[in-house]
Amino acid sequence: MKALFETMLSFGENEAMVIGETVITYDDLLSREEYWAARFADLGILGGSVAVLDADYGVDGVAALLALMRLQAICVPLSPLPEAKRREFLTVCSAEYVIDLRGPDPEISTTGRRADHEPYERLRCRGRAGLVLFSSGTTGRSKASVLDLESLADAHLGARPRPRRTMTFLNFDHIGGVNTLLHSLAHGGTVITTPGRTPDEVLRVVQDARVQVLPVTPTFLTMCLIGKRTRAYDLSSLEVITYGTEPMPEQTLRKLHEELPDVRLKQTYGLSELGIMSTRSRSDDSLWVRLGGPGFDYKVVDGLLWVKSDKAMLGYLNAPYSFDEDGYFNTQDQVEVSGDYVKILGRRSEIINVAGLKVYPNEVESVILEVPDVADVTVSGRPNPVTGQVVQARIKPVNGPSVASLREAVRRHCSDRLEEYKVPVHIEISDEEHHSERFKKARA
């Protein structure tokens, strides 16, 4: 951990963060981090303490996260949640302190709990800072992964790529958000925040702040292509768009490459349980990706991806340990393999079984997105007494077509492009959004 702070100190007056019109240098950020470290220590938040951090990408939120790292505490970052879910998360992680930086006045409180989970004790014995991340829980109960935060930070030290201006789209209660923040700070880059996450809000910041790296989700990119929003802004500063957290529809990737031919499109892969793997896409318009890099290995068993990582979690707080005897984690992601490349097809739990035949929602969604009047689509399985399941599609239309004509156009196009069992039997058309607060497809 000392190495990260020494590295950041060497960047001095370089821009560390840009928040609207406000510029924060590395010296400014480290000064604020020292303030929070001293305040936390005075309140008893020390090595091994479990502290919930309710904050965003403001300077105090980032500085507080760094301060908890310096103190070797165990940080539980949270985004705004419904009250019932928030109470559940605080109970699961056995929060000893709650740091709330969202209001006008910071509030730091104690809970009276004692956090004695086995993964916490391992971190305490090692004298290491920790991180607790909750899964989105889209397929069931949210799981709480405990990671070695210092190990995640150390992975970004060493090589010095050119510093870039990177937007923080994913929150730091998400492994991708944590990875983006640590990578930028370890390399002297500039973190650009966004006040909102609609396509117009994000693309306007890209334009005005001259963002070079944009890490987002496939669902968000699909939204950006609606109405050709990418053409409404000057995106000439963009060098790289990274996408992950869910499968990318091929149609979205093709359209994005056509709209932004000079931007590198890079697929990422990672899980809260494993950290973020090094990846290399076969090409900008290809879903085939090479996985691996130092500290990672993988194998494919019965079509499922298993990953071994030296950044893997120490365990769950509320679920059994999930690694095999060789240290590989079953990601539950179904994949195809072509030489050194794999294609992520989707979670096994999301595969639709039509009379024993497999249907991958992402494949059907990509085809439906080819229909001109479709803005977005979510495909899932629907119970059927004869075939077990049939395919259903929920479609958000572009303003204009009638429901009947769009439904017929979708059926006709799918019949021309897909096998019969993959064609949606039920088609619902509505203006409702299809994404969760993390901009992932909400299939539940």
HUKACOR-V546146 format. One line per field, one symbol per residue. ss: DSSP state (H for helix, E for strand, L for the rest). psi: psi as a letter, one per 30 degrees, with the letter a starting at -180 (. if undefined). burial: + if it has 16 or more other ideal C-beta (glycine too) atoms within 10 Angstrom, else -. Layout:
# HUKACOR-V546146
ss = ???
psi = ???
burial = ???
This chain:
# HUKACOR-V546146
ss = LHHHHHHHHLLLLLEEEEELLEEEEHHHHHHHHHHHHHHHHHLLLLLLLEEEEELLLLHHHHHHHHHHHHLLLEEEEELLLLHHHHHHHHHHLLLLEEEELLLLLLEEEELLLLLLLHHHHHHHHHLLLEEEEELLLLLLLLLEEEEEHHHHHHLLLLLLLLLLEEELLLLLLLHHHHHHHHHHHHLLLEEELLLLLLHHHHHHHHHHHLLLEEEEEHHHHHHHHHHHHHHHLLLLLLLEEEEELLLLLHHHHHHHHHHLLLLEEEELEEELLLEEEEEEELLLLLLLEEEELLLEEEEEELLEEEEEELLLLLEELLLLLLELLLLLEEEEEEEEEELLEEEEEEEHHHLEEELLEEELHHHHHHHHLLLLLEEEEEEEEEEELLLEEEEEEEEEELLLLLHHHHHHHHHHHHHHHLLHHHLLLEEEELLLLLELLLLLELLL
psi = eeeeeeeeeffcglkekjjcfkkkleeeeeeeeeeeeeeeefggjakfkjkkjjlagleeeeeeeeeeeefhljkikklklkeeeeeeeeeefhkfkjjjgfafkkkkllffljjgkeeeeeeeefhkklkkkklfgfgakkkjkkljeeeeeffflckilkkljkkjeklggkeeeeeeeeeeefgglkkklkflgleeeeeeeeeeghkekjjaleeeeeeffkghffffljgffkekkkkaflkkkeeeeeeeeeeiffkkjkklklleffaklkljkelfgkfkkklblkgklllkjhfkkkkkkggllfllfgllkhkafggkkjfgkkllkjbgllkjflkeffkkjjhfkkkkeeeeeeeeffkegkelkkklkkkkfefellkkkkkklkkdlleeeeeeeeeeeeefflleffkkekjkklgklglafghlkjf.
burial = +--++-++--+---+++++----+++-+++-++--++--++---+--++++++++++++++++++++++++++++++++-+----+-+++-++++++++-+------+------+-+-++--++---+++++++++-+---+++++++++++++++-------+++++++++++++++++++++++++++++++--+-+--++++++-+++++++++++++++++---++--+-+-++--++++++++++++++++--++--+-+++++++++++++-+-++-+-++++++----+++------+++++-+++++++----++----++-+++++-----+++++++--+-+-+----+++++++++++++--++++++++-----+-+++++++++---+----++-+++-++---+--++++--+-+----+++-++++++-
